[in-house]
Amino acid sequence: MKTLQTQVLIVGAGPVGLTAAMDLASRGIYVVVAEIRRAGEPPNVKCNHVSARSMEVFRRLGIVREVREGGLPADFPNDCAYRTAVVGRELTRIPIPSRRDRYTATGGPDTDWPTPEPPHRINQIYLEPILFACAEAQPRIKILNRVQLDRFEQDDSGVIAHARDLDSDQDITISADYLIGCDGGRSTVRRLIGSRLGGTDVVQRVQSTYIHAPALKDLITQKPAWMTMSLNPRRCGTTVAIDGRDNWLIHNHLAAEEVEFDSVDRDWALRTILGVDDHFKYEIISKEDWIGRRLVADRFRDRRAFICGDAAHLWIPYAGYGMNAGIADAVDLCWMLAGVIHKWAAPALLDAYEAERQPITEQVSHFAMNHALAVISQRRSVPAEVEMDGPAGDAARSKVGQAAYDLNVQQYCCAGLNFGYYYDQSPAISYDGETPPPYGMGHFTASTVPGARAPHVWLADGRSLLDALGPAYTLVRFDPSVDASSMLKTAADQGVPLTLVDVDRAKAGYAFAENLLLLRPDSHIAWRGLTAPREPGQLFQRLRGIAKQPEGMRRDDAVLA
């Protein structure tokens, strides 16, 4: 029997597990990652989008350049096109810059992001190997491939996991302080902690096919696009450019009455979606059929064991926020775990993870499902005239195209899902009675209300405020005459790493009403004030998980103290 010891055991080496491992390692934590696949074994052709918030995480981890340089060719448009078929007439287009132009593009619905790191289009088959190589190179991370977790037990001192090497059939025992399950929709860890998924089992069935079709790009007369939605009365579907050259992923969206994946002839559906005849040649690389769901786990934790990503929530991948929500889970959890392991935070701080992430993922799951239902309705109502010549056809194409643009621009240019969400039920935030502004999938209002994400700011030295955040809490001061010494001293006395960052209010680009903002490592606001609080010790005890927020806290108590 092989025995290992580590501080955190992560089950699953997909994008969420690898990001969690690198986040913990960046905070000085030793990690073992157990993955059932072989090293280098490609994942399914699934996620195609890395959100701005996830790119911010990769920036902090020092790997954003590697990620940004992967995926589609540098000059390949990331546009979303809507046509009668892939090689048919174009109805409308949502312009999205190529990665070459991502930092400099202006105009259009998907530029001017309030962040130093806009989104990036890259399929998981390219993203995951990049993350794996970056994680494997870090000395605090040990990745065990072809290792399957069978069971674990835990007590007040830690977790003992029992796993098996699938190639040698050797038993492996791994002792850890904590365990994180990032092991997907069929999560073993979720089952072992007694958590259950609940929600909507079936939103839509999708017959998906990954094909090699080198001739397709030469048949497309319009400007290339990352995604093309085919809208016609016979068969609607989505075609995604995987490598920008020869390989494509085609989603055939099945109707409600088409209850089996083979309800529709695959070859006929592919040719109808593409708009090609029986002479067109293609090769099926793999069949990637899937069911869109809306499911959220009823618990994200059992004492020292946690779940993140698809292990905790599954929803239909609209707005590209499946994997990205998992990365947000990991980032939220890992800074808290690091605080507890390094002993500047109490174990009770970990209660904030489920309190924060479960309500948000429930909310996002409804965003995604409701949008999916609206798109399904739109696809079912495409008129026959859309493929006709003449004025009637022109009018139909204009109407269908405008409706498709208006409905979908919010999911492909989803600033609200990136920057609008906030935590309003967390024990790790000092609230002051003000509610953050509402947000939608594609829109939000920047805010300094505790629980919200801090507005983006460029510093005088050219860095983003995100680049200046410390490993734990960061005190941002907009008036250097405000005395912050009591907060700095209290944090030092309680062992809390606290970084002071001075920002020129006049040049910040946002009308900050406060003089002080206390930010968490995930850039969410923990507290705000005009001056330092009268009793900073109570504030830091609350943020360390030692004391609860007093009942009846008023805005003036927290902000004007």
Legacy VTK file of the C-alpha trace (Angstrom):
# vtk DataFile Version 3.0
C-alpha trace
ASCII
DATASET POLYDATA
POINTS 561 float
0.000 0.000 0.000
1.216 3.484 -0.881
0.769 6.282 1.662
0.813 10.030 0.960
0.291 13.080 3.118
-0.678 16.577 2.021
-2.564 19.631 3.197
-5.367 19.526 0.591
-6.466 16.621 -1.587
-8.289 17.587 -4.778
-10.251 14.936 -6.649
-10.390 15.739 -10.354
-7.854 17.380 -12.659
-10.206 19.261 -14.962
-10.026 23.054 -15.250
-11.701 23.582 -11.872
-9.491 21.125 -9.964
-6.295 22.370 -11.611
-7.194 26.000 -10.922
-7.950 25.169 -7.298
-4.593 23.406 -7.006
-2.694 26.370 -8.445
-4.608 28.844 -6.297
-3.763 26.917 -3.134
-0.140 26.451 -4.188
0.161 30.208 -4.796
-0.852 30.632 -1.151
1.819 28.261 0.115
-0.404 25.165 0.438
0.718 21.663 -0.581
-1.764 19.839 -2.783
-2.282 16.338 -4.181
-4.599 16.017 -7.185
-6.119 12.599 -7.971
-7.360 12.107 -11.534
-8.736 8.932 -13.124
-7.554 9.840 -16.630
-4.036 9.352 -17.946
-1.690 12.322 -18.155
-2.358 14.049 -21.450
-5.617 12.194 -22.088
-7.845 14.794 -23.772
-11.133 15.843 -22.233
-14.432 15.956 -24.071
-15.009 18.847 -26.450
-17.078 20.790 -23.958
-16.380 24.290 -22.683
-15.523 26.874 -25.347
-15.327 30.036 -23.282
-13.173 31.420 -20.479
-14.935 34.309 -18.763
-13.329 37.607 -17.826
-13.456 36.672 -14.133
-11.654 33.401 -14.862
-9.060 35.228 -16.954
-8.519 37.533 -13.978
-7.777 34.445 -11.891
-5.269 33.197 -14.474
-3.680 36.666 -14.480
-3.190 36.485 -10.716
-1.741 32.979 -11.042
0.740 34.208 -13.659
-0.513 31.977 -16.484
-2.831 34.295 -18.410
-0.441 34.652 -21.348
-0.248 30.886 -21.831
-4.036 30.644 -21.768
-4.556 33.657 -24.028
-2.216 32.247 -26.675
-4.127 28.966 -26.899
-7.209 28.109 -28.910
-8.274 29.651 -32.194
-5.770 31.386 -34.500
-4.886 34.878 -33.280
-6.801 36.668 -36.042
-9.840 34.369 -36.126
-13.017 36.381 -35.378
-14.756 35.310 -32.182
-18.053 36.515 -33.677
-21.382 34.755 -33.255
-23.128 34.553 -36.628
-26.754 33.675 -37.341
-27.499 32.198 -40.759
-30.078 30.054 -42.497
-27.312 27.404 -42.523
-23.574 27.511 -41.944
-23.043 28.030 -45.691
-26.359 29.884 -46.110
-27.495 33.487 -45.901
-26.411 35.522 -42.906
-29.194 36.989 -40.766
-27.171 38.890 -38.189
-23.849 38.828 -36.367
-22.678 39.633 -32.848
-19.128 40.986 -33.276
-16.580 39.731 -30.738
-12.867 40.572 -31.143
-10.249 37.977 -32.000
-7.621 37.327 -29.354
-5.175 39.459 -31.352
-7.463 42.456 -30.866
-8.885 41.626 -27.441
-6.965 44.240 -25.475
-7.309 47.039 -28.041
-10.681 46.632 -29.759
-13.239 49.401 -29.284
-16.875 49.682 -30.249
-19.324 46.826 -30.501
-21.109 45.027 -27.676
-18.142 43.020 -26.383
-15.412 45.593 -25.841
-14.617 48.075 -23.073
-14.721 45.391 -20.401
-14.185 46.821 -16.869
-11.192 44.591 -16.258
-7.591 44.144 -17.389
-8.518 40.688 -18.735
-11.404 40.394 -21.214
-12.885 36.959 -21.989
-11.181 34.396 -24.203
-12.534 31.759 -26.598
-10.688 28.480 -26.216
-12.027 24.955 -26.244
-11.381 22.771 -23.221
-9.298 20.362 -25.319
-6.719 23.169 -25.599
-7.275 24.842 -22.235
-6.919 21.797 -20.023
-3.441 20.752 -21.254
-2.230 24.318 -20.624
-3.552 24.264 -17.066
-2.174 20.769 -16.505
1.338 21.780 -17.622
1.265 24.913 -15.474
0.060 23.003 -12.417
2.447 20.092 -12.894
5.402 22.499 -12.984
4.663 23.815 -9.487
6.613 22.141 -6.673
3.727 22.242 -4.187
1.410 20.277 -6.513
1.559 16.517 -7.040
-0.764 15.086 -9.689
-1.674 11.401 -9.505
-3.034 10.146 -12.818
-5.057 6.951 -13.170
-5.986 7.151 -9.494
-9.577 6.714 -8.377
-11.006 7.788 -5.035
-13.105 5.012 -3.496
-13.981 6.373 -0.060
-12.758 8.595 2.743
-13.334 9.200 6.410
-12.815 12.380 8.385
-12.608 13.624 11.954
-11.623 16.831 13.705
-7.987 16.390 12.740
-8.274 15.677 9.009
-9.333 13.441 6.158
-8.065 9.975 5.224
-8.864 9.071 1.623
-8.668 5.556 0.217
-7.863 5.435 -3.487
-6.646 2.952 -6.046
-4.116 3.052 -8.863
-6.176 1.877 -11.832
-3.166 0.543 -13.731
-1.386 -1.391 -10.951
-4.455 -1.976 -8.746
-2.348 -0.725 -5.839
-4.170 0.774 -2.858
-3.248 4.352 -1.956
-3.991 6.100 1.314
-3.876 9.901 1.275
-4.004 11.882 4.494
-5.006 15.526 4.168
-6.296 18.416 6.208
-9.104 19.017 3.696
-10.608 17.446 0.572
-12.158 19.179 -2.454
-14.257 17.266 -4.967
-13.869 18.729 -8.461
-14.845 15.417 -10.014
-17.665 16.417 -12.337
-21.358 15.749 -12.713
-21.073 12.136 -11.530
-19.035 13.186 -8.513
-17.926 10.501 -6.093
-17.204 13.134 -3.464
-20.731 14.551 -3.748
-22.158 11.077 -3.164
-19.834 10.414 -0.226
-20.801 13.623 1.579
-24.486 12.782 1.162
-25.220 15.714 -1.131
-27.929 15.479 -3.790
-28.630 17.457 -6.934
-32.044 19.054 -7.241
-33.801 21.116 -9.881
-34.816 20.389 -13.471
-33.575 17.089 -14.846
-34.070 17.901 -18.518
-34.125 21.345 -20.105
-33.056 20.128 -23.544
-31.429 17.151 -25.224
-28.668 17.925 -27.688
-27.272 15.574 -30.309
-23.690 16.813 -30.619
-21.086 15.658 -33.101
-17.404 16.549 -33.297
-16.340 16.352 -36.940
-13.294 16.739 -39.159
-14.406 18.640 -42.282
-11.522 20.464 -44.010
-13.700 21.419 -46.973
-16.265 23.338 -44.914
-14.271 26.552 -44.483
-13.941 26.919 -48.244
-17.733 26.757 -48.679
-18.350 29.600 -46.216
-18.463 32.835 -48.211
-19.095 35.138 -45.225
-16.579 36.355 -42.681
-15.542 33.475 -40.365
-17.179 33.177 -36.955
-16.404 31.248 -33.803
-20.035 30.183 -33.504
-22.714 29.929 -36.174
-26.370 29.363 -35.333
-28.376 27.864 -38.181
-31.976 29.098 -38.167
-34.327 27.497 -40.659
-37.725 25.787 -40.386
-36.283 22.287 -40.955
-33.465 21.930 -38.420
-31.778 24.500 -36.210
-28.344 23.921 -34.736
-25.115 25.472 -33.511
-21.721 24.988 -35.172
-18.578 25.893 -33.233
-15.164 26.367 -34.838
-12.787 24.369 -32.662
-9.420 24.982 -34.335
-10.425 27.651 -36.853
-9.530 25.340 -39.718
-10.777 21.766 -40.039
-12.559 20.659 -36.863
-16.090 21.634 -35.851
-18.524 20.801 -33.065
-22.152 20.713 -34.193
-25.045 20.843 -31.729
-28.344 19.544 -33.095
-30.908 20.915 -30.655
-33.595 18.263 -30.317
-37.244 19.217 -29.961
-39.182 18.318 -26.821
-40.867 15.398 -28.574
-37.500 14.019 -29.753
-36.799 12.174 -26.531
-33.900 9.984 -27.671
-30.529 11.077 -29.046
-31.184 8.988 -32.150
-34.685 10.411 -32.630
-33.281 12.364 -35.572
-30.996 10.967 -38.259
-27.576 12.386 -37.361
-26.257 12.655 -40.900
-29.407 14.401 -42.163
-29.330 16.841 -39.243
-25.642 17.658 -39.780
-26.101 18.314 -43.470
-29.193 20.444 -42.862
-27.476 22.540 -40.206
-24.389 22.975 -42.386
-26.384 23.510 -45.574
-24.475 20.912 -47.611
-25.650 18.092 -49.872
-24.961 14.365 -49.837
-21.682 14.807 -51.740
-20.067 16.744 -48.885
-17.516 14.606 -47.019
-16.823 14.739 -43.296
-15.470 12.394 -40.647
-16.994 11.940 -37.186
-14.281 12.284 -34.538
-16.631 11.640 -31.625
-20.254 11.817 -30.566
-20.714 14.275 -27.702
-24.466 13.999 -27.013
-25.601 15.679 -23.794
-28.621 16.711 -21.760
-28.993 20.300 -20.623
-30.147 20.373 -17.010
-30.651 22.811 -14.132
-29.386 21.081 -11.015
-27.768 22.460 -7.853
-26.521 20.403 -4.912
-28.369 20.729 -1.622
-25.060 20.995 0.228
-21.574 21.985 -0.884
-19.775 20.691 2.185
-19.543 18.072 4.888
-17.112 19.319 7.553
-13.654 19.008 5.906
-14.892 17.885 2.481
-16.156 20.312 -0.170
-17.440 20.157 -3.747
-16.880 22.632 -6.588
-17.866 22.958 -10.235
-20.021 20.332 -11.936
-19.890 18.279 -8.744
-21.951 21.052 -7.134
-24.077 22.335 -10.022
-25.043 21.453 -13.582
-26.864 23.670 -16.014
-27.365 24.103 -19.714
-24.251 25.914 -21.013
-25.732 29.250 -21.991
-23.521 32.296 -21.391
-20.576 29.884 -21.110
-20.773 29.892 -17.347
-20.566 26.219 -16.417
-16.799 25.774 -16.053
-16.384 29.423 -15.116
-18.807 29.117 -12.213
-16.718 26.163 -11.036
-13.558 28.254 -11.168
-15.367 30.931 -9.146
-16.283 28.228 -6.599
-12.645 27.186 -6.329
-11.340 30.725 -5.926
-13.942 31.504 -3.284
-13.081 28.393 -1.285
-9.315 28.321 -1.607
-8.438 31.665 -0.040
-10.571 30.729 2.950
-8.922 27.309 3.227
-5.511 28.953 3.065
-6.480 31.318 5.889
-7.572 28.416 8.096
-4.525 26.284 7.266
-2.181 29.228 7.922
-4.134 29.849 11.143
-4.993 33.521 10.631
-8.644 32.463 10.173
-10.861 30.225 12.273
-12.438 27.079 10.784
-15.830 28.820 11.015
-14.728 31.054 8.115
-15.317 28.047 5.858
-19.051 28.338 6.543
-18.980 31.278 4.145
-18.243 29.056 1.134
-21.633 27.369 0.918
-23.419 30.525 2.127
-21.923 32.448 -0.785
-21.700 30.015 -3.677
-24.880 27.978 -3.331
-27.297 30.933 -3.717
-25.290 32.381 -6.613
-25.141 29.123 -8.535
-28.859 28.635 -7.962
-29.454 32.089 -9.408
-27.159 31.566 -12.399
-28.784 28.211 -13.105
-32.102 30.011 -13.548
-30.490 32.671 -15.757
-29.149 29.907 -18.007
-32.345 27.839 -18.074
-34.636 30.787 -18.749
-32.408 31.960 -21.559
-32.296 28.464 -23.001
-36.098 28.273 -22.986
-36.312 31.618 -24.792
-33.832 30.446 -27.439
-35.713 27.154 -27.838
-38.920 29.102 -28.436
-37.184 31.271 -31.007
-35.807 28.268 -32.880
-39.219 26.625 -33.025
-40.798 29.704 -34.634
-38.505 30.270 -37.636
-40.808 30.985 -40.629
-40.431 29.257 -43.989
-39.985 32.652 -45.640
-36.507 32.963 -44.096
-35.108 30.873 -46.975
-37.096 32.567 -49.765
-35.843 35.062 -52.307
-37.465 38.457 -52.742
-38.991 41.059 -50.415
-40.867 38.547 -48.256
-37.670 36.626 -47.641
-35.718 39.817 -46.948
-38.311 40.923 -44.410
-38.346 37.534 -42.685
-34.556 37.398 -42.490
-34.401 40.903 -41.065
-36.993 40.122 -38.411
-35.482 36.774 -37.397
-31.976 38.237 -37.370
-32.902 41.199 -35.190
-34.740 38.974 -32.723
-31.755 36.601 -32.546
-29.353 39.479 -31.931
-31.475 41.091 -29.229
-31.966 37.820 -27.378
-28.426 36.474 -27.599
-26.138 39.486 -27.277
-26.644 39.316 -23.515
-25.366 35.741 -23.236
-22.277 36.191 -25.425
-21.429 39.600 -23.971
-22.349 38.718 -20.395
-20.804 41.463 -18.258
-23.543 41.052 -15.676
-22.732 37.423 -14.929
-19.064 38.359 -14.645
-19.182 41.477 -12.509
-22.714 42.011 -11.247
-23.191 39.137 -8.823
-22.758 39.696 -5.111
-22.805 37.756 -1.858
-25.591 38.948 0.437
-25.751 36.125 3.011
-22.118 35.650 3.977
-20.686 35.483 7.496
-17.391 36.694 5.981
-18.700 40.125 4.953
-19.529 43.128 7.126
-22.825 44.422 5.759
-24.110 47.935 6.298
-27.750 47.730 5.271
-27.484 48.813 1.635
-28.525 46.378 -1.091
-26.279 46.070 -4.144
-27.851 47.138 -7.451
-29.675 44.491 -9.500
-27.974 42.876 -12.472
-28.817 40.715 -15.447
-26.976 38.338 -17.713
-25.572 41.139 -19.866
-25.711 44.254 -17.668
-24.694 45.451 -14.211
-23.951 48.579 -12.206
-20.603 48.842 -10.458
-20.991 49.212 -6.700
-19.073 49.473 -3.446
-21.773 47.784 -1.361
-20.193 45.048 0.805
-20.553 41.716 -0.941
-20.222 43.198 -4.430
-17.129 42.996 -6.613
-14.957 46.063 -6.279
-15.145 48.398 -9.301
-12.183 48.110 -11.623
-9.464 50.724 -11.137
-6.219 51.449 -12.962
-3.423 52.560 -10.634
-0.991 55.405 -11.274
1.804 52.968 -12.111
-0.266 51.351 -14.873
-1.239 48.249 -12.919
-4.778 47.135 -12.283
-6.012 47.220 -8.712
-6.333 43.449 -9.086
-2.569 43.247 -9.524
-2.031 45.023 -6.206
-4.262 42.809 -4.065
-2.426 41.015 -1.292
-2.675 37.303 -0.371
-5.440 37.943 2.153
-7.200 41.247 2.797
-6.319 44.496 1.047
-7.198 47.922 2.408
-7.733 50.364 -0.453
-7.428 54.002 0.616
-8.652 56.878 -1.561
-7.563 59.682 0.804
-4.001 59.397 2.141
-4.883 61.718 5.027
-7.263 59.115 6.478
-5.556 57.323 9.346
-5.548 53.565 8.739
-2.971 52.716 11.398
-5.506 51.178 13.794
-6.627 48.721 11.108
-3.074 47.837 10.120
-2.042 47.321 13.747
-5.120 45.275 14.601
-4.625 43.040 11.575
-0.983 42.513 12.539
-1.917 41.752 16.154
-4.464 39.151 14.984
-2.077 37.661 12.434
-4.170 38.689 9.407
-2.117 39.567 6.309
-3.306 43.053 5.340
-1.968 45.014 2.369
-2.453 48.801 2.116
-2.950 50.239 -1.381
-3.365 53.980 -1.946
-5.441 54.992 -4.970
-5.868 58.466 -6.426
-9.610 59.039 -6.149
-9.630 61.678 -8.890
-7.980 59.341 -11.379
-9.767 56.148 -10.361
-12.476 56.391 -13.012
-15.218 55.658 -10.485
-16.921 58.044 -8.063
-15.953 56.321 -4.814
-17.961 57.783 -1.919
-15.843 55.958 0.671
-12.308 56.646 1.791
-11.597 53.022 2.649
-12.516 49.696 1.044
-11.473 46.383 2.520
-11.186 43.804 -0.258
-10.943 40.032 -0.099
-8.531 38.084 -2.338
-11.415 37.327 -4.728
-11.966 41.115 -5.151
-15.305 41.121 -3.327
-15.783 43.924 -0.801
-15.689 42.857 2.836
-16.197 46.280 4.437
-16.211 49.983 3.555
-15.985 53.227 5.514
-15.191 56.926 5.538
-12.786 56.341 8.432
-11.416 53.310 10.233
-14.011 51.548 12.416
-14.143 52.477 16.093
-13.408 48.868 17.039
-11.342 47.307 14.242
-10.736 44.255 16.421
-14.399 43.252 16.129
-14.331 43.750 12.368
-11.326 41.479 11.878
-12.662 38.873 14.261
-15.818 38.751 12.167
-13.872 38.493 8.921
-11.689 35.745 10.400
-14.734 33.639 11.294
-14.421 34.218 15.044
-17.357 36.563 15.705
-20.699 37.073 14.004
-21.960 40.427 12.730
-24.032 42.112 15.459
-27.785 42.078 14.911
-29.261 45.358 13.721
-26.057 46.673 12.162
-26.855 49.988 10.492
-25.127 51.522 7.496
-23.744 54.340 9.677
-22.206 51.843 12.107
-20.114 50.216 9.379
-19.502 52.996 6.886
-19.304 56.162 8.935
-17.651 54.725 12.046
LINES 1 562
561 0 1 2 3 4 5 6 7 8 9 10 11 12 13 14 15 16 17 18 19 20 21 22 23 24 25 26 27 28 29 30 31 32 33 34 35 36 37 38 39 40 41 42 43 44 45 46 47 48 49 50 51 52 53 54 55 56 57 58 59 60 61 62 63 64 65 66 67 68 69 70 71 72 73 74 75 76 77 78 79 80 81 82 83 84 85 86 87 88 89 90 91 92 93 94 95 96 97 98 99 100 101 102 103 104 105 106 107 108 109 110 111 112 113 114 115 116 117 118 119 120 121 122 123 124 125 126 127 128 129 130 131 132 133 134 135 136 137 138 139 140 141 142 143 144 145 146 147 148 149 150 151 152 153 154 155 156 157 158 159 160 161 162 163 164 165 166 167 168 169 170 171 172 173 174 175 176 177 178 179 180 181 182 183 184 185 186 187 188 189 190 191 192 193 194 195 196 197 198 199 200 201 202 203 204 205 206 207 208 209 210 211 212 213 214 215 216 217 218 219 220 221 222 223 224 225 226 227 228 229 230 231 232 233 234 235 236 237 238 239 240 241 242 243 244 245 246 247 248 249 250 251 252 253 254 255 256 257 258 259 260 261 262 263 264 265 266 267 268 269 270 271 272 273 274 275 276 277 278 279 280 281 282 283 284 285 286 287 288 289 290 291 292 293 294 295 296 297 298 299 300 301 302 303 304 305 306 307 308 309 310 311 312 313 314 315 316 317 318 319 320 321 322 323 324 325 326 327 328 329 330 331 332 333 334 335 336 337 338 339 340 341 342 343 344 345 346 347 348 349 350 351 352 353 354 355 356 357 358 359 360 361 362 363 364 365 366 367 368 369 370 371 372 373 374 375 376 377 378 379 380 381 382 383 384 385 386 387 388 389 390 391 392 393 394 395 396 397 398 399 400 401 402 403 404 405 406 407 408 409 410 411 412 413 414 415 416 417 418 419 420 421 422 423 424 425 426 427 428 429 430 431 432 433 434 435 436 437 438 439 440 441 442 443 444 445 446 447 448 449 450 451 452 453 454 455 456 457 458 459 460 461 462 463 464 465 466 467 468 469 470 471 472 473 474 475 476 477 478 479 480 481 482 483 484 485 486 487 488 489 490 491 492 493 494 495 496 497 498 499 500 501 502 503 504 505 506 507 508 509 510 511 512 513 514 515 516 517 518 519 520 521 522 523 524 525 526 527 528 529 530 531 532 533 534 535 536 537 538 539 540 541 542 543 544 545 546 547 548 549 550 551 552 553 554 555 556 557 558 559 560
